[in-house]
Every structure is written in structure tokens, then in C-alpha cells.
Amino acid sequence: MVQLRSLFLLVVSLATCLYARSSTGDSVLVVVEPNRQDDYSLFFDGLKEQGYELTFRAPKAEGPLVIEHDVPNFAHVILLASETKNFAKDITPQSFVQLLGKKTNLIIALSSKQTPMSSLAAEFSLTLPPPGTPLVSYFPEREESPQVIPVSVQANSIVSSNINPVWFSGVPHSIGNNPMIVPILRAPEESFASETDGGSPDSLVDAAERGGEGLWAGSQLSLVTGFQTLDNSRVTFVGGVNVFSDEFAQKEISKGLPSGNAAFARDVVAWTFQETNVFRIESTTHHRVNATEPPEQYTTNDRLVYNAYISKYNSKTSTWVPYPEIRDLQLEFTMLDPHVRTALLPVSSNPGKYSATFRVPDRHGVFKFVINYKRKGLTYLTSSMTVPVVPPRHDGYPRFLSAAWPYYTGAISTSIAFFLFSALWLAGDSREKKAKGHKAE
């Protein structure tokens, strides 16, 4: 009986490890042409094995609605109908922006043709080349079309290390200066955007002039780009829908070297659907040094302790675990402007706890404890707590100030001198009266 119980627990634990769950939900709407759904069967089967509930919808179908009564019907949306120019009424750039505001995550495949999603990309500081100018590269030498390019994957906070090159066919885009943009996959240095004729020099120059963005070439271009809103919802723009296709997932880069498309797609989904790089502040506390309870108000020059407890989401167990690895977390004590900015350092004896001790500035007013931690690819950590700071009470000041001893000495010496002067003056007056009395006798 004990052995059966142990075997059951082992099976359950292994099954749990196989499923990676999103921190925001498991319902996924996939917008794809019905005749192309089988082209991404490996991608869809992988999502189902991870526990996601997929709902398929044609681009022009009336349902299921992506948002109804101002409430999203799905936690995530994948748009793979990159060539479609006409969508249903509820699939518009405006509705997708609204979904992001409701914390729904999006994966959107772009096309070299002009589609409604091209204008959506511009809202996120992504600039597409002129229509009909996909990415082209003649290196390395290969049998495939110049538009089917092997791209090396650079490891970063989103993509795992040691992923084989991926096959890409689609349109690149340039990235603006928006700090919320997260580059995921860059174009090869020798690639460029050109017309589908293969790229005569004249066509390349004409495309650059029409685009107004200079030469569309090199690693300055991005192929897959993420964007994280201030509400921590995420959207990823993929320049080519074939990145997720069965053809590219099964296609070898060279003899004996499989492509990394499947692993790359898995990492992109994991980040976009908030399985990875997801953090949150569990709680914050503050109190005076040598105290445990937070006071109603602080007094100027008080010494105080501020603590923050931070957790990271574990997608394999669907739990939040303490995270002690942040080394550049800061705390600000502000009143309009920061009066104190100090490091929140991890406490080694208490994983997930970050602490700072500082002195309240010598200025009274309404202050705020502020954490504003923003790093590319990571969940934004923000916290704000208001506390009043008051001057000391009338009996809260020290009785004697060392800096005031000259004034104390002056006041005491003046008082003593006045007392002596008064005593001597009164004593001299009485002697004069006695002397006049003796003369009269």
C-alpha cells in the first residue's frame, strides 16, 4: 500500500512538472484560417500538452467574441492569419489595444502585405518596411530561397541559451525608442528588406526611399519583438507566421542539425503568456528601528526600516516562490521629489525579503515609499505607500543643545551680573542712609 502511494505521488509530481501554466489563465483564442490550421499542428499540440485550452476561430467568423460586455473572454489571443485583410468586427487594432488594457496577452503574426495589423504595430513604436519588401539574405549559401533565412538566436532574458538557429521567412521591422519594447530576435547582419524579385539594386533603393527609414538592412532590424505595457500585459509581434509552422520546425538547418523553431516558439509563448519572468510584490512593511508595528506618523530624523517581500511565479508548480536574486532594487522616499534614494538589499536569512534602513529627512509633510523597478523582459514591480512626517512635539526637543552653550553662558552671566549689580546698589543705598543719620545726631 505504501509503495502504491509512493508511486502515485511520483506520477503526480512528474505530471505536474510536464505542465507549464500561465500566471494569468489558460484559455487561448487562436485566429487562423481553417485551411491552414494543420500547418501549425505541432505548435498547437505543444500548447495543449502544457494545459492550455485552445479555441479556434476563422478571421471572418462572428464568434466567439474576443471581448464581450467589456470583459475579455480569453486570457490570451494568438493571431496567425497574417495574410488576411478583412477581419470580423471585433478583431481590430482598437480591440486589441483594449484587450491589452484588460491584461490579455497577444501574439500577432505580421505580413509583408498591408493589413490592419500593420497599423497596430505602429502603435507600439514598430515601423514596417513598404509593402511587398520581405527580408532577404544570400548568406550562408544554401539551396533554399533567399527569403527563407536561418537566423542565429542570441540568448537573453526571454530566450533560452543553446537554441539552434531558427528558420525565418517574413517581414522585418525597425524598433523605436520606446523603453517598453523588448527585442527578442534580431535580423542577421547580412540581410536586408527588398522586393520579392530577389533584390535588384534599384528596387532596394526605391524601397528605402518609399519607406523613409533609410536602408532596411542589418541587425538593426528586428524579426520578433515583445512589448510589455505598464499593466504588465504582454504582446509579441512576429515578422513571419511560418516561424510556428510544422515545416520550419521539422526542417534541418544543416545535415544532422535540427532547427530551433519549436524551442524558440515555446520560449516566446512562455514569456508572452506570462509563464516566465513574472514577479510580484507580496507585501511591504515599515516601522521605526527597534520597533515592530508601523506608526501612524513619523517624526523628522526618525530611523526607520522598510521591508519588501518579492516572489517569482513558478509555471511548473503554478505557485509563487520567494525570489532573492534581485541586486539592483531601489527604494525612494519622496515628497514630489525623492528626498531619500537607497538600495533595497536582499536579506540572506529570509529569502524573498528586501530591506533598507534610513533616516527620515528633516522636513515635515506627506511622504511616499516608492518602488519603481522596470527592466526589459521582466514584470514591472511598483509599490507606493503614503505616510505623514511631522516635526517633534514641544516636549520632543532636547532640553539642552551643545551648540547653544555660548547663549546659555551669556544668559547665565548676564543674570549673575544683574543680581550682583542689584545687590551692590541696594547695599550702597542703605550705607548712605546710615551715614546721614549719624550726622544728624
C-alpha positions as CSV (number, residue, x, y, z in Angstrom):
1,M,0.0,0.0,0.0
2,V,2.8,2.3,0.9
3,Q,4.6,1.5,-2.4
4,L,1.4,2.3,-4.4
5,R,1.0,5.6,-2.6
6,S,4.7,6.5,-3.3
7,L,4.2,5.5,-6.9
8,F,1.1,7.7,-7.2
9,L,2.8,10.7,-5.7
10,L,5.7,10.2,-8.1
11,V,3.4,10.1,-11.1
12,V,1.6,13.2,-9.9
13,S,4.8,15.1,-9.4
14,L,6.1,14.2,-12.8
15,A,2.8,15.1,-14.4
16,T,2.9,18.5,-12.6
17,C,6.4,19.1,-14.0
18,L,5.3,18.4,-17.5
19,Y,2.7,21.2,-17.5
20,A,3.7,24.8,-17.6
21,R,0.8,27.0,-16.7
22,S,0.3,30.7,-17.2
23,S,0.0,33.0,-14.2
24,T,-2.9,34.8,-15.8
25,G,-5.1,31.9,-17.2
26,D,-5.1,29.0,-19.6
27,S,-7.8,30.0,-22.2
28,V,-6.4,30.8,-25.6
29,L,-8.2,32.1,-28.7
30,V,-6.4,31.2,-32.0
31,V,-7.4,33.2,-35.0
32,V,-6.3,31.2,-38.1
33,E,-7.6,30.3,-41.5
34,P,-9.3,26.9,-41.3
35,N,-7.4,25.6,-44.3
36,R,-4.0,26.4,-42.6
37,Q,-4.8,25.1,-39.1
38,D,-3.0,21.8,-39.8
39,D,0.2,23.7,-40.9
40,Y,0.8,24.5,-37.2
41,S,-0.3,21.2,-35.6
42,L,3.0,20.7,-33.7
43,F,2.7,24.2,-32.2
44,F,-0.9,23.7,-31.2
45,D,-0.3,20.2,-29.8
46,G,2.5,21.6,-27.7
47,L,0.2,24.2,-26.2
48,K,-2.5,21.6,-25.4
49,E,0.1,19.4,-23.7
50,Q,1.0,22.2,-21.5
51,G,-2.6,22.5,-20.3
52,Y,-3.8,25.4,-22.5
53,E,-7.4,25.3,-23.7
54,L,-7.4,26.3,-27.4
55,T,-10.4,27.8,-29.1
56,F,-10.1,28.2,-32.9
57,R,-11.8,30.9,-34.9
58,A,-11.7,31.9,-38.5
59,P,-10.7,35.6,-39.1
60,K,-14.1,36.5,-40.6
61,A,-16.2,34.4,-38.2
62,E,-18.6,36.2,-35.9
63,G,-17.7,34.2,-32.8
64,P,-16.5,33.5,-30.2
65,L,-16.0,37.2,-29.4
66,V,-12.7,38.3,-28.1
67,I,-14.3,40.7,-25.7
68,E,-17.9,40.9,-24.6
69,H,-19.6,43.4,-22.3
70,D,-16.3,45.0,-21.8
71,V,-14.8,41.7,-20.4
72,P,-12.3,39.6,-22.3
73,N,-13.4,36.1,-23.0
74,F,-9.9,34.7,-23.2
75,A,-6.7,35.1,-21.2
76,H,-4.5,35.0,-24.4
77,V,-5.0,35.6,-28.1
78,I,-2.9,34.2,-31.0
79,L,-3.4,35.8,-34.4
80,L,-1.8,33.7,-37.2
81,A,-4.0,35.0,-40.1
82,S,-1.2,37.3,-41.2
83,E,-2.3,37.5,-44.9
84,T,-6.0,38.3,-44.1
85,K,-7.0,41.9,-44.9
86,N,-10.6,41.7,-43.7
87,F,-11.5,40.6,-40.2
88,A,-14.7,40.3,-38.1
89,K,-15.9,43.5,-36.4
90,D,-14.4,42.6,-33.1
91,I,-10.9,41.9,-34.4
92,T,-9.5,45.3,-34.9
93,P,-6.4,47.2,-33.8
94,Q,-8.5,49.1,-31.4
95,S,-10.0,46.0,-29.8
96,F,-6.5,44.5,-29.4
97,V,-5.3,47.7,-27.6
98,Q,-8.4,47.4,-25.4
99,L,-7.5,43.8,-24.7
100,L,-4.1,44.7,-23.5
101,G,-5.6,47.3,-21.2
102,K,-7.6,44.4,-19.7
103,K,-4.5,42.3,-19.2
104,T,-5.0,39.9,-22.1
105,N,-1.7,38.8,-23.7
106,L,-1.3,38.7,-27.5
107,I,0.8,37.0,-30.2
108,I,0.4,38.7,-33.6
109,A,2.0,37.5,-36.8
110,L,2.8,40.2,-39.3
111,S,2.9,40.1,-43.1
112,S,4.8,41.8,-45.9
113,K,1.3,42.8,-47.2
114,Q,-0.6,45.8,-45.9
115,T,-3.1,44.6,-43.3
116,P,-4.9,46.1,-40.4
117,M,-2.2,44.6,-38.1
118,S,0.4,46.7,-39.8
119,S,-1.2,49.8,-38.3
120,L,-1.4,48.1,-34.9
121,A,2.4,47.6,-34.9
122,A,2.9,51.3,-35.5
123,E,1.1,51.9,-32.2
124,F,3.9,50.1,-30.4
125,S,6.8,52.0,-32.0
126,L,7.4,49.4,-34.6
127,T,7.9,50.6,-38.2
128,L,7.4,48.1,-41.1
129,P,9.1,48.5,-44.5
130,P,7.0,49.3,-47.5
131,P,4.5,46.5,-48.5
132,G,6.0,43.8,-50.6
133,T,9.5,44.0,-49.2
134,P,10.3,40.9,-47.1
135,L,13.6,40.1,-45.5
136,V,16.2,38.7,-48.0
137,S,19.6,37.2,-47.4
138,Y,22.0,35.3,-49.7
139,F,24.2,34.1,-46.8
140,P,25.0,31.5,-45.9
141,E,24.9,29.8,-49.3
142,R,22.0,27.3,-49.4
143,E,19.5,25.7,-51.7
144,E,16.5,27.5,-50.1
145,S,15.0,30.7,-51.4
146,P,16.8,33.9,-50.3
147,Q,13.6,34.7,-48.4
148,V,14.0,31.6,-46.2
149,I,16.8,32.5,-43.8
150,P,18.5,30.7,-41.0
151,V,18.8,33.1,-38.1
152,S,21.0,32.6,-35.0
153,V,19.3,33.1,-31.7
154,Q,21.0,35.2,-29.1
155,A,20.3,34.2,-25.5
156,N,18.6,36.8,-23.4
157,S,16.1,37.1,-20.5
158,I,13.4,35.6,-22.7
159,V,15.1,33.1,-25.0
160,S,17.0,30.1,-23.5
161,S,20.6,29.6,-24.3
162,N,21.8,26.9,-26.7
163,I,18.9,27.1,-29.0
164,N,19.7,26.1,-32.6
165,P,19.3,28.7,-35.4
166,V,15.7,29.1,-36.5
167,W,14.2,29.4,-40.0
168,F,12.5,32.7,-40.7
169,S,10.5,33.9,-43.7
170,G,8.7,37.2,-43.4
171,V,9.0,40.9,-42.9
172,P,11.4,42.7,-40.6
173,H,10.7,45.9,-38.7
174,S,12.6,48.7,-37.1
175,I,12.3,49.5,-33.4
176,G,11.6,52.9,-31.9
177,N,13.0,54.3,-28.7
178,N,10.1,53.2,-26.5
179,P,11.6,51.7,-23.3
180,M,8.9,49.1,-23.0
181,I,10.0,47.4,-26.2
182,V,11.7,44.0,-25.7
183,P,13.8,42.8,-28.7
184,I,13.7,39.0,-28.9
185,L,15.2,38.1,-32.3
186,R,17.3,40.3,-34.5
187,A,17.9,40.0,-38.2
188,P,21.3,38.7,-39.5
189,E,23.8,41.4,-40.3
190,E,24.0,40.5,-44.0
191,S,20.2,40.5,-44.5
192,F,18.1,43.3,-46.0
193,A,14.5,44.1,-46.9
194,S,13.8,44.0,-50.6
195,E,11.1,43.4,-53.1
196,T,10.1,39.9,-53.9
197,D,12.0,39.8,-57.1
198,G,15.1,39.0,-55.1
199,G,16.5,42.4,-54.7
200,S,17.9,44.3,-57.6
201,P,19.9,47.4,-56.5
202,D,17.3,49.8,-58.0
203,S,14.4,48.1,-56.2
204,L,16.3,48.2,-52.9
205,V,17.0,51.9,-53.2
206,D,13.4,52.6,-54.2
207,A,12.1,50.6,-51.2
208,A,14.3,52.6,-48.8
209,E,13.2,55.9,-50.3
210,R,9.5,54.9,-50.1
211,G,9.9,53.8,-46.5
212,G,11.6,57.0,-45.4
213,E,13.7,55.0,-42.9
214,G,17.0,54.8,-44.7
215,L,18.4,51.4,-45.6
216,W,16.4,48.4,-44.3
217,A,19.3,46.2,-43.6
218,G,21.4,44.5,-40.9
219,S,21.0,43.6,-37.3
220,Q,19.3,47.0,-36.6
221,L,16.2,45.3,-37.8
222,S,14.1,43.0,-35.6
223,L,12.2,39.9,-36.6
224,V,10.4,39.1,-33.3
225,T,9.7,41.9,-30.8
226,G,7.9,41.9,-27.5
227,F,6.2,44.8,-25.7
228,Q,5.1,45.0,-22.1
229,T,2.5,47.5,-21.0
230,L,2.5,49.4,-17.7
231,D,-0.2,46.9,-16.6
232,N,2.3,44.1,-17.3
233,S,0.2,42.6,-20.1
234,R,2.4,41.4,-23.0
235,V,2.2,41.4,-26.8
236,T,4.7,39.9,-29.2
237,F,4.9,40.8,-32.9
238,V,6.4,38.0,-35.1
239,G,7.5,39.1,-38.6
240,G,6.7,35.7,-40.2
241,V,3.9,33.3,-39.3
242,N,6.0,30.4,-40.6
243,V,8.2,30.6,-37.5
244,F,5.4,28.5,-35.9
245,S,4.9,26.1,-38.8
246,D,5.5,22.4,-38.9
247,E,7.6,22.8,-42.0
248,F,10.1,25.0,-40.2
249,A,10.0,23.0,-37.0
250,Q,11.0,19.8,-38.9
251,K,13.4,21.4,-41.3
252,E,17.1,20.9,-40.7
253,I,19.5,23.9,-40.6
254,S,22.2,21.6,-42.0
255,K,22.6,17.9,-42.2
256,G,22.1,16.4,-38.7
257,L,21.3,19.8,-37.1
258,P,17.6,20.3,-36.4
259,S,16.1,23.8,-36.4
260,G,15.4,25.6,-33.1
261,N,11.9,26.8,-34.2
262,A,10.0,24.6,-31.8
263,A,12.1,25.6,-28.8
264,F,12.1,29.2,-29.8
265,A,8.3,29.3,-30.2
266,R,8.0,27.6,-26.8
267,D,10.1,30.4,-25.2
268,V,8.2,33.1,-27.0
269,V,4.9,31.7,-25.8
270,A,6.2,31.2,-22.3
271,W,7.2,34.9,-22.0
272,T,4.1,36.3,-23.8
273,F,1.6,34.2,-21.8
274,Q,3.4,35.2,-18.5
275,E,4.9,31.8,-17.6
276,T,8.4,33.2,-17.3
277,N,9.9,36.4,-15.9
278,V,6.8,37.1,-13.8
279,F,7.4,38.7,-10.4
280,R,5.2,40.4,-7.8
281,I,5.5,42.3,-4.5
282,E,3.7,40.2,-1.9
283,S,3.7,42.8,0.8
284,T,5.6,45.7,2.2
285,T,6.2,46.8,5.9
286,H,7.8,49.7,7.6
287,H,8.5,50.6,11.2
288,R,10.9,52.5,13.4
289,V,14.2,50.9,14.4
290,N,13.8,48.7,17.4
291,A,10.0,48.5,16.8
292,T,7.8,46.1,15.0
293,E,4.5,47.9,14.4
294,P,4.1,50.7,11.8
295,P,3.4,54.0,13.5
296,E,0.6,56.4,12.4
297,Q,3.2,59.0,11.6
298,Y,6.9,59.5,11.6
299,T,8.9,62.4,13.2
300,T,11.7,64.1,11.4
301,N,15.0,62.4,11.9
302,D,13.5,59.1,12.9
303,R,15.4,56.0,12.0
304,L,13.1,53.6,10.1
305,V,13.2,50.2,8.5
306,Y,11.4,49.3,5.2
307,N,10.9,45.7,4.0
308,A,9.5,44.4,0.7
309,Y,8.7,40.7,0.0
310,I,9.1,39.6,-3.6
311,S,8.0,36.4,-5.2
312,K,8.6,34.8,-8.7
313,Y,6.0,32.7,-10.5
314,N,6.9,29.0,-11.0
315,S,5.0,27.8,-14.0
316,K,5.7,24.1,-13.4
317,T,4.0,24.1,-10.0
318,S,1.7,27.1,-10.5
319,T,3.0,28.6,-7.3
320,W,4.7,31.8,-6.2
321,V,8.1,31.2,-4.5
322,P,10.3,33.8,-2.7
323,Y,12.9,35.3,-5.1
324,P,16.1,36.6,-3.6
325,E,18.1,37.3,-6.8
326,I,17.4,41.0,-7.5
327,R,20.5,43.0,-6.9
328,D,19.6,46.5,-8.2
329,L,16.3,47.1,-6.4
330,Q,15.8,50.7,-5.1
331,L,13.5,52.5,-2.6
332,E,12.6,56.1,-2.8
333,F,11.2,58.2,0.0
334,T,9.5,61.1,-1.9
335,M,7.5,64.2,-1.5
336,L,7.2,65.5,-5.1
337,D,10.9,64.7,-5.5
338,P,12.9,61.9,-3.9
339,H,14.4,63.0,-0.6
340,V,16.0,59.6,0.0
341,R,17.0,57.0,-2.6
342,T,18.6,53.9,-1.2
343,A,19.2,50.3,-2.2
344,L,16.8,47.6,-1.1
345,L,19.1,44.7,-0.4
346,P,18.2,41.1,-0.1
347,V,18.2,39.6,3.4
348,S,20.2,36.4,3.3
349,S,18.5,34.9,6.3
350,N,15.0,35.4,4.8
351,P,14.7,34.6,1.0
352,G,12.5,37.0,-0.8
353,K,12.9,39.7,1.7
354,Y,14.5,43.0,0.8
355,S,15.3,45.6,3.4
356,A,16.6,49.2,3.8
357,T,17.2,51.3,6.9
358,F,17.5,55.1,6.6
359,R,16.8,58.4,8.5
360,V,13.7,60.4,7.8
361,P,14.7,63.7,6.3
362,D,14.5,66.9,8.4
363,R,11.3,68.1,6.6
364,H,7.7,67.5,7.5
365,G,4.9,66.7,5.1
366,V,3.2,63.8,3.3
367,F,5.8,61.3,2.0
368,K,5.6,58.1,0.0
369,F,7.6,54.9,0.0
370,V,8.0,54.2,-3.7
371,I,9.4,51.1,-5.5
372,N,9.5,51.5,-9.3
373,Y,11.5,48.6,-10.7
374,K,11.4,48.3,-14.5
375,R,13.7,46.1,-16.5
376,K,13.2,44.8,-20.1
377,G,11.5,41.4,-20.2
378,L,10.7,41.3,-16.5
379,T,7.4,42.1,-14.8
380,Y,7.4,45.7,-13.6
381,L,7.5,45.9,-9.8
382,T,5.7,49.0,-8.5
383,S,4.6,49.9,-5.0
384,S,3.5,53.2,-3.3
385,M,2.6,53.8,0.3
386,T,1.8,57.2,1.9
387,V,3.0,58.2,5.4
388,P,2.9,61.6,7.2
389,V,6.1,63.1,8.6
390,V,5.6,65.7,11.4
391,P,8.0,67.9,13.4
392,P,8.8,66.9,17.0
393,R,6.3,67.9,19.8
394,H,7.0,70.8,22.1
395,D,8.4,68.3,24.6
396,G,10.1,66.2,22.0
397,Y,13.1,68.5,21.6
398,P,16.3,68.0,23.8
399,R,16.5,70.2,26.9
400,F,20.0,71.4,26.1
401,L,21.7,71.8,22.8
402,S,25.5,71.6,22.8
403,A,25.7,74.2,20.0
404,A,23.8,76.7,22.3
405,W,26.3,76.7,25.1
406,P,27.6,80.3,24.2
407,Y,24.0,81.5,24.5
408,Y,23.5,79.6,27.8
409,T,26.7,81.2,29.1
410,G,25.7,84.6,28.0
411,A,22.3,84.4,29.6
412,I,23.7,83.0,32.9
413,S,26.5,85.5,33.1
414,T,24.0,88.3,32.5
415,S,21.7,87.1,35.2
416,I,24.5,86.8,37.7
417,A,25.9,90.2,36.8
418,F,22.4,91.8,37.2
419,F,22.0,90.0,40.6
420,L,25.4,91.3,41.8
421,F,24.7,94.8,40.5
422,S,21.3,94.9,42.2
423,A,22.8,93.6,45.5
424,L,25.6,96.1,45.4
425,W,23.4,99.0,44.5
426,L,20.9,98.2,47.3
427,A,23.7,97.7,49.8
428,G,25.3,101.1,48.9
429,D,22.0,102.9,49.3
430,S,21.5,101.6,52.9
431,R,25.0,102.7,53.9
432,E,24.3,106.3,52.8
433,K,21.2,106.4,54.9
434,K,23.0,105.3,58.0
435,A,25.8,107.8,57.4
436,K,23.3,110.7,57.2
437,G,21.6,109.5,60.4
438,H,24.8,109.7,62.4
439,K,25.5,113.2,61.2
440,A,22.0,114.4,62.3
441,E,22.6,113.2,65.8
